[in-house]
Amino acid sequence: MYDGLQKEISTYEKRTPKSAAAHKRALERIPLGVASNYRHYEPYPIFVKDGKAGRIHDIDGNEYVDHNLCFGALMAGHCHPAVVKAVKEQLDLGTTFGMPHDQEWELAEEICKRYPVEMVRFGSSGTEVTMHACRIARAATGRDKIVKFEGSYHGLHDTALVSVKPKETEYGDENAPNSVPGGGGVPKAAVDNVLIASFNNLGSVENRFKQYPGQIAAIILEPILMNVGLCIPQPGFLEGLRKICDANGALLIFDEVKTGAKLAWGGASDYFGVKPDMICLAKSIGGGLPLGAFGASRKVMNLISDHKVFHGGTYNTNRVAMAAGLATFREVLTRDAYAHVGKLSKKLTEGYRTIVAKNGLRAYVASAGVNGALMLYPQEIRNYRDWTKIDVDLWRHYWFGMVNRGVLAQPYWWDEQWTISVQHTEADIDKHLAAFEEVAPGLAKAQSERGMVTAAAGH
């Protein structure tokens, strides 16, 4: 660990002693001391006290401009008045009944207005809805195999947990990557039915359909690969996937858990002009409550109606989450709100680019909708393998440096991105940029020194 990073971590530890103590206590009863592996990092995570609009406080009393926003689930921001009002009203009427109610078709109507789907079913998380989408695709085609992209994340079910973060020794050919289980407990049979392709490489996708003719049910992907910071599809890539699916009788599934709300009013189909067969939504559509949805054409969704595919869930369409979802679609994710966050996104992105250039950082800034990231690479990444070449210590220097100056620039982990909420203000963006202005010179110095060390080691 080099001096600049060590200094920022020491400052972090001095600022957050109560978080350190809380984490130490939690380790006794909770694996890693956290409720999700993604929330754990060294030396320990920040423990949160409260959040309002675009900011949070930790239990040590530090305030942060929050662009973590629960891994992008809070484009509404914290405690949005419309969501809070809807939830409070619902609490007096009941939370969950396991019986149908009018909110179901009301929210289905809102979703079908925005996205190219005709029917919708609901769940509570992104994992659930991508799992059901894969199952329905298999039923619709009578085929077992799913194509996903190396480095992509689609939740925690067995089909999704393949080649999420494979190691270089496991890769295989970039035109035909190996299928690598994402951890223990994923059955070999599940892994065998997930074929891996390389993002932005249509040839690798075509290879899979040639190798397994008539066996592939669907391609599932995030239209923008967001498990590697921000990896934009190159021109023609999404259109090419659409053509490959059409030519081979497979379904194209857009996992829009992250992009569905945060990319544009109508999600990736609106943004890129490519229509998938199925769409999966979650995170920001719930305004902070657990809510997921998947939709497709009437023909595909009738597999559920005809009792050929089973879909259920005790907490599906619980009244509180549905009330939050309706408020989010009707009052939060409005066209005016997208115009507002678009201006903030432009200001933040252009500000970053100016600071990067001014300091001579070998980096670029990726941005799409309210999503963005400082990408510490000399040129744009095209796929997962490009992403793995990041200088992790340099990224940690950036993240801890920003946190120590009161800005959660993104969730911890260098595969994440920032989110701008509808409640963020120009003052929040100004503070974010001021913090980066202070951190950037140290990053540039470290980048230069570490580059020299690497070059010397190479000789």
Sequence and secondary structure as in RCSB ss.txt:
>XXXX:A:sequence
MYDGLQKEISTYEKRTPKSAAAHKRALERIPLGVASNYRHYEPYPIFVKDGKAGRIHDIDGNEYVDHNLCFGALM
AGHCHPAVVKAVKEQLDLGTTFGMPHDQEWELAEEICKRYPVEMVRFGSSGTEVTMHACRIARAATGRDKIVKFE
GSYHGLHDTALVSVKPKETEYGDENAPNSVPGGGGVPKAAVDNVLIASFNNLGSVENRFKQYPGQIAAIILEPIL
MNVGLCIPQPGFLEGLRKICDANGALLIFDEVKTGAKLAWGGASDYFGVKPDMICLAKSIGGGLPLGAFGASRKV
MNLISDHKVFHGGTYNTNRVAMAAGLATFREVLTRDAYAHVGKLSKKLTEGYRTIVAKNGLRAYVASAGVNGALM
LYPQEIRNYRDWTKIDVDLWRHYWFGMVNRGVLAQPYWWDEQWTISVQHTEADIDKHLAAFEEVAPGLAKAQSER
GMVTAAAGH
>XXXX:A:secstr
  HHHHHHHHHHHHH HHHHHHHHHHTTTSGGGSSSGGG  SS    EEEEEBTEEEETTS EEEES HHHHT T
T BT HHHHHHHHHHHTT S  SS  HHHHHHHHHHHHHSS SEEEEESSHHHHHHHHHHHHHHHHT  EEEEET
T    SSTTTSBSSS  GGG EETTEE   BSSTT  HHHHHTEEEE TT HHHHHHHHHHSTTTEEEEEE SSB
 SSS B   TTHHHHHHHHHHHHT EEEEE TTHHHHT TTHHHHHH    SEEEE GGGGTTS  EEEEE HHH
HHHHHTTSS    TTTT HHHHHHHHHIIIIIS HHHHHHHHHHHHHHHHHHHHHHHHHT S EEEEETTEEEEE
 SSS   SHHHHTT  HHHHHHHHHHHHHTTEE S SSTT  EE  TT  HHHHHHHHHHHHHHHHHHHHHHHHH
HHHHHHHH 
